[in-house]
Amino acid sequence: MLAVGLHQLGAQCETLHAELSAVAVPSFIAASSWQSNAGAVNIAAAGHAQT
């Protein structure tokens, strides 16, 4: 009984994680300008892929 409940809870957590990941805007903290540029490009590419 406990194992079934934990399995259901795990499945619900995975579903919630997927839903939140789909709408969350990635953040990026850079230590240098090239890291900032690379982060901005990656975030823009991820946003473009979702549209």
C-alpha positions, 0 to 999 in steps of 0.5 A: 500500500505504501509503495503504491502511494509513493509511486503515485506521488512520484508520478504526480511530482514528475507531471508537476515538474514537467508543467512548471519547466514548460512555463518557467523562464530560465535564469542565467548569472554570468561572471564575464561578458562572454558567459552573459552572451552565451547565456542570452543566446541559449535562453533565446534559443530555448524560447524560440524552440518553444514557439 
